[in-house]
Amino acid sequence: MVRALRLCLAGALAVWACGQDSPASSILIVGKGFTFTAGAAWSKDGYLIFSDTPADKLYKFKPGGEMEIFRDQANGPSGNAFDSQGRLYTCETHSRRVTRTDKTGHVDVVAERFQGKRLNAPIDLVIGKSDHIYFTDPAFGEQSDHRELDFYGVYHVAPKGEIRLVAKPAGRPNGIALSPNGRTLYVANTDDRNVRAYDVAGSGDTSNERVLIPRLDGVPYGIRVNEKGDLYVAISKGIAIFGADGRPIHTIPLFERPSSLAFGEADGKSLYVTARAQLFRIRLEPKGEN
């Protein structure tokens, strides 16, 4: 359990040192004053991208540098991810699509419709090492009133662009992640408060749906996986850590509700966490995956 042993102020930033029983050595607020943050994604070029969905902005943060606006009027951005070429993929909840931004700033639409109908409102995505894309498509708030599809979906987009429905849960899917070897897909379910797992074939297709983590102590949002295969799940009360077999390991409490996670920096041991109006940096062991 995280214990607040020391609180110091450096400008607007606060640092908490953590007890020896915690997997976190320190928790640092690196940004504040946002509306509702989400979609943390680490670029191999050494910076973090994250969304402020209600403010309609994408932000860029480079450790040691200034926070800057990456894109304004970003169509209600939510989840973000980078592919092997360093291109940025974004779930746009207002335009109800997934887009790709190349390094010149050019934007292409990756997914917008399924079987001729508009998507509900893609919220999170993950990209495998072979650039297979998986994203969740629930519907929250106003999006529920404008649905063309009568189900919530988890989709796969192959490298050649073909979109397939790989899961159709009764509850709304939210956070999504892949195991380090890319053979297991994890999906958090907001309504059922659990995490499901799926086997992933070389083609990108999924099978063997099962509930890996039942009855979470809070509503689950984003998921990330470290190099050991442990799952870090953002829940209402903080970050819950589980083994690849679903066994609970630890919980890092936060005083703000987290929404997304991203391992970053050169050693992969910093966990960036979006939490409502703030962005946290947590130092961890071991190295993470994104």
C-alpha positions in Angstrom: 0.0 0.0 0.0 1.3 3.5 -0.9 2.1 5.5 2.2 2.5 9.3 2.0 5.9 9.6 3.8 6.9 12.9 2.3 5.1 15.7 0.5 7.1 18.5 -1.1 6.2 21.2 -3.5 8.2 22.2 -6.5 6.3 24.8 -8.3 2.9 23.1 -9.0 4.3 19.6 -8.8 4.0 17.2 -5.8 6.1 14.1 -5.0 5.1 11.2 -2.8 7.8 8.8 -1.6 6.4 5.3 -1.2 6.9 2.6 1.4 9.0 -0.6 0.9 5.8 -2.6 0.5 4.8 -0.8 -2.6 5.9 -1.5 -6.2 6.0 2.3 -6.7 9.1 4.1 -5.5 7.5 7.6 -6.0 4.5 9.2 -7.4 4.9 12.6 -9.1 2.3 15.0 -10.5 3.7 16.2 -13.8 0.7 18.0 -15.2 -2.6 19.4 -13.8 -5.5 21.7 -14.6 -7.0 19.5 -17.4 -10.7 18.6 -17.8 -10.7 14.8 -18.1 -7.5 13.1 -19.3 -7.3 9.7 -21.0 -5.3 7.8 -23.7 -1.8 7.8 -22.4 0.7 6.4 -25.1 4.5 6.5 -25.1 6.4 7.1 -28.3 9.7 5.5 -28.9 10.9 9.0 -29.9 10.8 9.8 -26.1 7.6 11.6 -25.4 4.1 10.9 -24.1 0.8 11.7 -25.9 -2.4 11.9 -24.0 -6.0 13.2 -24.5 -8.1 15.7 -22.7 -11.4 14.5 -24.1 -13.9 17.2 -23.1 -11.4 19.9 -23.9 -11.0 18.4 -27.4 -7.2 18.4 -27.2 -4.2 16.0 -27.6 -1.2 16.9 -25.4 2.5 16.1 -25.8 4.8 15.8 -22.8 8.5 15.2 -23.0 10.3 14.5 -19.6 12.4 17.5 -18.7 10.5 19.7 -21.2 7.3 21.7 -21.3 3.7 20.4 -21.8 2.4 21.4 -25.2 -0.7 21.0 -27.2 -0.1 18.4 -30.0 -3.5 18.9 -31.6 -6.5 21.2 -30.9 -10.0 20.4 -32.2 -9.1 16.7 -32.0 -12.7 15.3 -32.3 -13.0 14.2 -28.7 -9.9 12.1 -28.5 -9.7 9.1 -26.1 -7.3 6.2 -26.5 -4.0 6.5 -28.3 -1.3 4.1 -29.5 1.8 4.1 -31.7 2.7 1.5 -34.4 6.1 0.1 -35.3 6.7 3.1 -37.7 6.0 5.6 -34.9 2.6 6.7 -36.4 0.0 7.8 -33.9 -3.5 6.1 -33.8 -6.3 7.9 -31.9 -9.9 6.9 -30.9 -12.1 9.9 -31.7 -15.3 9.7 -29.7 -17.0 12.7 -31.4 -16.4 11.6 -35.0 -16.8 7.9 -33.9 -13.7 6.6 -35.7 -10.1 5.6 -35.4 -7.5 7.7 -37.2 -3.8 7.5 -37.9 -1.4 10.5 -37.9 1.9 10.0 -39.7 5.1 11.9 -38.7 4.3 14.7 -41.2 1.0 15.3 -39.5 -1.2 13.8 -42.2 -4.3 12.1 -40.9 -6.0 9.0 -42.4 -9.1 7.2 -41.2 -8.4 3.6 -40.2 -11.9 2.5 -39.0 -15.2 4.4 -39.2 -17.9 1.9 -40.1 -18.7 -1.8 -39.7 -21.0 -3.5 -42.2 -22.1 0.0 -43.5 -23.0 1.4 -40.1 -21.1 4.0 -38.1 -19.1 2.8 -35.0 -20.5 3.7 -31.6 -17.6 5.6 -30.3 -14.1 3.9 -30.2 -12.5 4.5 -26.8 -9.2 2.5 -26.5 -6.8 0.6 -28.7 -3.7 -1.4 -28.7 -1.3 -2.3 -31.6 0.7 -5.5 -31.8 4.3 -5.8 -32.9 3.1 -6.8 -36.4 0.9 -3.7 -36.5 -2.4 -5.6 -35.9 -4.8 -3.1 -34.3 -7.4 -3.9 -31.7 -9.9 -1.4 -30.4 -13.0 -1.3 -28.2 -16.2 0.4 -29.3 -18.6 1.0 -26.4 -21.0 3.9 -26.1 -21.1 6.3 -23.1 -23.2 9.4 -22.4 -24.6 11.1 -25.5 -23.1 8.4 -27.8 -25.6 5.9 -26.5 -28.4 8.0 -28.0 -27.0 8.0 -31.5 -25.9 4.4 -32.1 -26.4 2.7 -35.4 -25.0 -0.6 -34.2 -27.1 -2.6 -31.7 -24.1 -4.1 -29.9 -20.8 -3.1 -28.2 -17.8 -4.5 -30.1 -14.1 -5.3 -29.9 -12.5 -5.1 -33.4 -9.4 -6.1 -35.2 -7.9 -4.2 -38.1 -5.4 -6.2 -40.1 -2.2 -4.5 -41.5 -3.9 -4.4 -44.9 -6.9 -2.6 -43.5 -9.6 -5.2 -43.2 -11.8 -4.7 -40.1 -13.3 -7.7 -38.2 -15.5 -8.0 -35.1 -13.6 -10.3 -32.7 -15.9 -9.9 -29.6 -19.4 -8.8 -28.8 -19.7 -8.6 -25.1 -23.0 -7.8 -23.3 -21.3 -5.1 -21.2 -19.3 -2.2 -22.5 -15.7 -2.9 -23.3 -13.2 -0.3 -22.3 -9.4 -0.7 -21.8 -7.5 -3.1 -24.0 -4.0 -4.6 -24.0 -1.8 -7.4 -25.4 0.5 -9.8 -23.6 4.3 -9.3 -24.3 4.3 -12.2 -26.8 1.1 -10.9 -28.5 -0.7 -14.1 -28.0 -3.3 -13.0 -25.5 -5.7 -10.0 -25.8 -7.1 -8.5 -22.6 -10.3 -6.4 -22.5 -11.7 -4.6 -19.5 -15.5 -4.6 -19.2 -17.0 -1.5 -17.5 -20.4 -2.9 -16.8 -19.4 -6.3 -15.7 -16.3 -5.0 -13.7 -14.0 -7.7 -15.0 -11.2 -8.4 -17.5 -11.6 -10.9 -20.2 -8.8 -12.7 -22.1 -8.7 -14.1 -25.6 -6.2 -16.2 -27.5 -4.7 -14.5 -30.5 -3.7 -16.4 -33.7 -1.0 -15.4 -36.1 -3.7 -14.0 -38.4 -4.9 -11.7 -35.6 -8.1 -13.6 -35.1 -9.2 -14.3 -31.5 -10.7 -17.4 -29.7 -11.3 -18.9 -26.3 -13.0 -16.0 -24.6 -12.8 -16.3 -20.8 -13.1 -14.1 -17.7 -9.5 -13.7 -16.4 -10.2 -11.3 -13.5 -13.7 -11.4 -12.1 -15.3 -8.9 -9.7 -12.8 -6.0 -9.7 -13.0 -3.7 -6.7 -14.1 -0.8 -8.9 -14.9 0.1 -12.5 -12.0 -0.8 -14.8 -10.7 1.6 -17.4 -7.3 1.4 -19.1 -4.9 -1.7 -19.0 -1.2 -2.1 -19.5 1.1 -5.1 -19.3 4.7 -5.3 -18.1 7.5 -7.4 -19.4 6.6 -10.2 -17.0 3.0 -10.3 -18.3 1.5 -8.7 -15.2 -1.6 -6.6 -15.8 -1.9 -3.1 -14.5 -5.6 -2.1 -14.5 -6.9 1.4 -13.8 -9.9 1.1 -11.5 -11.9 3.6 -9.5 -9.6 3.4 -6.4 -6.2 3.3 -8.1 -4.1 0.8 -10.1 -4.7 -2.9 -9.5 -1.9 -5.3 -10.4 -2.5 -8.9 -11.4 -0.4 -11.8 -12.6 -0.9 -13.2 -16.1 -3.0 -15.9 -14.5 -5.4 -13.3 -12.9 -3.9 -13.6 -9.4 -4.0 -10.3 -7.5 -0.6 -8.9 -6.6 -0.9 -5.4 -5.3 -2.9 -2.2 -5.6 -1.4 1.4 -5.8 -4.1 3.7 -4.4 -4.5 7.2 -6.0 -6.5 10.1 -4.7 -7.8 10.7 -8.3 -9.6 8.1 -10.4 -7.1 6.9 -13.1 -8.3 6.3 -16.7 -5.3 5.2 -18.7 -1.7 4.0 -18.3 1.5 3.9 -20.3 4.9 2.6 -19.5 7.6 5.0 -20.7 11.1 6.5 -20.7 14.3 4.8 -21.8 14.2 2.1 -19.1 10.5 1.5 -19.4 10.1 1.7 -15.6 8.0 4.9 -15.5 4.3 4.5 -15.5 2.4 7.5 -16.7 -1.2 7.7 -15.5 -4.0 10.0 -16.6 -6.4 10.8 -13.8 -9.2 13.3 -14.4 -7.5 16.7 -14.2 -4.0 15.4 -13.6 -1.1 13.4 -15.1 1.0 11.3 -12.8 4.4 9.6 -13.2 5.0 6.5 -11.1 8.4 4.9 -10.9 8.1 1.1 -11.0 9.9 -2.2 -11.3 10.1 -4.1 -13.6 10.2 -2.7 -17.2 6.8 -2.4 -18.9 5.3 -3.0 -22.3 2.9 -0.8 -24.3 
